[in-house]
């Protein structure tokens, strides 16, 4: 999935029946990836450690991803895309395909235009590391001057597929630790690095949406542009015209695909890609429930067009964080997609 040119995540315009009041919330965007082979090099007993996959084979995986992804995007073919993409990023791609018809023509053209990953840096672990995945640091041809993305290719049913892809919005992707053989070292997602473990990031981060970070997130993370943006979503709530009639709340949710990926950094820290999710609930205040209904937005109506007292949207996301062994983690990017509305 190429990065969407505008952030669909909390792009909601909800109207009260007979009132015409609207509200809009915007958040993030999303990135993509695809398939390939499983070719690995051989070595003698005295040779360097064997890599999980050769760089030549990894290049073929990424090339196949680009080709298949571009073909799938042109037709919004989720089945074709599933041959090279899975997990959180595929949840987001499917949402893009479903909601594509509601986008402005300019966005549709940009999304379906062919793209490629440039300036690739292959991050490959050893075959005996226990990892089933490798990563690629690259820039999209859509944004060649941007900070770039980190894309994970994991084994799914014996085939390498993109399972996570996050663009580094806040800061450059830090230097990954590479040994003398050019191999990277995966980190244990359940091992604490400083104040949190990589697999704890998503659940704690969602507190920014639920409480504005007041319960735990504000104290758990270093403040970043990304985290401030999430707090703004919590604070903004519905538009002023809607606030009189409805409340808006967020609730943390288990990600559709919980696997976390982590790599050791050259400075001793850890870089983590983590899944995250929440629901967003717009509910009429009790005194208005007998008189009004909420009319879903065009995007929401694709899932459930009925007018109702409560509109609940589900968002599946991905995040990028740097964990400091001597301090708090910094979340430098989060990308969400609305994947359901009911």
N, C-alpha and C positions, 0 to 999 in steps of 0.2 A: 504493500500500500504506500503510495507516495504521500508526502506530507500535505495535508489539506491547507489550502491557502488562507482560509479563515478558520477561527476556532469554533467548531461545532459543539463542543462539550456543553456548556450551559447556555446554549443559544435558544432561549425559550421566550415565546411571546404568548402569554396567557391572557385571555379576555373573559371578563364576567358577562354572562348572558344579559343582554339589554343595557349593558353599561359601556362597552367598548373600551374599557381600560386595558392597558397593555403593560407587560413587564418584560425586560430583556436582561439576560445574564450571559456573559461570555467567559470562557475559561481558556481552553487549550487547543491543541491540534494533535495530529498523530503522524507516525512514520511507518515504514514497511519493510518487507524482506521476502526472500524465496529459497528454493530448493537446491539439491545437488547430489553429488556422489559421495562415496565413503572410502575413496582411495587413500591408503596410508603407506608410508615408506617402510622398508625393511632395514635391518641393521645387523651387524655381526655382534658378538658378545662384547667387543672392545669399542664399538662405535658409540656415537652420541645417543641419548634417549630417543626413542621413536615418538614422533608426533602423532596426535590423534588423527590428523589429516595433513597431507602435504599442502604447501601453499598453492601449488599448481591445481590440485583438486579443489581447494577452497575457492580459488578464483572461478573455477567452473561452476561451483555451487551458486556463487553470487551472480554470475552471468546468467545462469538458468533462472534464478529468481527474477532478475530484471526483465528478461524476455517474457516469462510467464505472467508476471505481475502486470506488465504493460498490456498484454493480450487480455487478461481478465478485467482490467480496469476499463478497457475500451467497450466491453460488453456487459460490465457489472456481473461477471460470472463467478459467483462465490465458490461453486463446485470446482472450477478450474483453479481458482486461487488456493483452495484447500490442499492442492497437490504440492504446494511449496510454502504454505503459511499456516500457522496454527496458534493456539493458545490466545493470550490477551490481544496480541496485535490482530489476530484474525477476527476476534469479537468486534474490534473497532472497524476493521475493513468491511465486514458484513453490514454494520450499521451505516457506514458511508454509502454502500451500494443501495441500501433500502431507502435512505433519505436523499439520495442524489437528485431525484426528480423534483425535489422542493427547492433546490439551490438555484441561485441566479445563473444565467447562461454563461457568464464569464467564469464563475467558479467551476461549472461543469466542464468547460473546455480545459481549464488549467489542470483539473484533477485527472482527466483522461488523456492528457498529453503525455507521450512517452518520456520517461526519466531514466537516469542511471546513477549509480553510486561512483563517485570519483575520489581521487586521492586516498585510495583504500590502504588501511593498515590492518593486516591480518593478525589476530590475537589468538594463537593456537596453543593449547596446553599439551602436555605429554600424554601418550596413550595410557600410561599407568597412573595418571593423576586421579582417576575415578570420574572425571568429567565426561559427559556425553555431548558436549557442545563446544563450539568455538565462537568468537566474536569478531566483528569487523568495525573498525572506526573509519568513517567515511563522510564525505559531503555529498549532498544530493545535487544533481545538475540543476534542480529548480532553485537552489539557494547556494551557489558555489562560494560565496563569501561568508556564509554562516559558520557557526561554531561546529557544525557537523552533528552526526548521529552515532550512537552505539547500537549495533544490530547483532542480535544473538541468533545463531543457527544451532538448533538442538536436534537430536535424533528423535524422530517420531515415526514409529512403525518401520524402522530401518532406513529412513530417509532423512537427510538434513532439511529442516524447514525453519523459516524465521518464526520465532516464538515471542520475541520482544524487540522493539525498536523505539528508541527515545532520542529526541533531538535535545542537545545541550543548550538551553536558552539562556540561563543565568551566567554561565562561566564555561571556559574551554574544558573539554574532557582532560583530566589530569594524566600525567605520564604513568603508563602501566609498567609494572615491574617485569623485566624480561631477562631470562638467564643467559649464560654464555652460549647456549645452543639456540637462542632466539625464541624460546618457549615461555609462555606466561604461566602464572600460578593461580588456579582457582582458589577462592577462599571459602571456608565453611559458612554457609548462610546462617547457621544456628549459633555460631560463635560470636560472643559479644566483642565489639570493637569500640572501646570507650564506653559510652553510656547505653548503647543499644546494639543488638545483633541485626544483621541485614533482614532477617525474616520477621523482625518486629516493626520495621519501618512503616509498612502500609497501615496497620491497625492504629498506630499512634498518630500518624499523619492525618487520618480522617477526623481527628478531634478538631482540626482547624475548621472544618465544615460544620461539625456538630455544635461546637461551643465557641468558635473563634480562637481556639487554642487554649482557652482558660483552664480547662480541666487537666491537660497534660502536655499537649503538643508544644505550646509556647516555651515551656521549660525544657522540653526534650530536644529541641532543634535550635541550631543557629538560625537567626532570622535571615531570610533571603528574599529576593524579588519574587520568587516562586511562592514561598510560604505567605508573604504579604498579600499576594494576589488571591490566595485561597481564603485568607481572613476577610478580604474585601467582599468575596462572594457571600460569606456568612453575614457580614454586616449590612450589605445592600438589601437583601431580602426582596420582596416584591416592589414594583414601582409604587410611588406615592399614591397614585390613584387606586391601587389595589390593596394597599396596606390596611385601609379602612375596613375592607371586607374579608380579607384572607390572611393567613399566616403561612410562612414558608419555613420548613425545617429539613435538616439533613440527618441521615442515619447511616452509620458505617455498615458495610456489607462485606461478606466474604467474597474475594475475587473469584471469577469463574475458573481461573487457572492459577493456583497458588504458588507455583514454583518461582523461587528467587535465584538470581544469578549474581555472583560476586567474584571480583578479581583483586589481587593484591597490587597495590600501587608502589611506585618507586620510592616514595617518601615514607613507607611503612604503614600507610593507611589502606583503606579498602574502598573500592568502587562497587556499588550495588545497583542492579536493576530490579525493581520490586513491583509486584502487582498491587493494585488497590481498587476499591470500589465503594460506592455509596448510593443511596436513594435520595431523591429530592421530592419533598411532599408539599404541595400547595393545597391548603384546605380552607374552605369557607369557615368563618367564625360561626359558632352555633346559632346566633340570632339571625343570620342571613341564610341558613341552609334551607329554610322553607320557601324562600322568595327568589333565590338565584341559583344558577348553576355555573360551573367553570367550563368554558369552551376550550378544548385542547388546541394547541397550535397545529399548523399544517404537518409538521414533523411528528408530533405526538399522535395526530389523527391517523397516521399510517399504521399505528399499533392498536389504537382504540379511539374511535372518533366520537364516542358517546359523551354527552355533556354530563357532568357529575359534580358532586360536592368536594371530592378529593381527586387530585391528579398526582399520581406517583410515577416519577421517572427514575429509571435505573441507569447508572453510569458505571462503565468498566474503564479502569485506567492503568497507566504504567508510570513509574517514577524512576528518576535517576538521583542517586545520593552519594556523597563522599563521607565516609566514616573515619573519624580521627581517633586513634587509640588513646589520646590524651584529652579528648574533649567530646563535644556534641557533634552529631552528624549534620551535614548541610544538604538539603534537598535542592537540587539545581534545575529540576524540570519535572513537571507532571503533565500527562496528556490523557484526557478523558474523552469518551464518546457516550452519548445516550444510546443504549442498546434495547430499551424497552420502555413502554409507557402504558399505564393501566389506571 
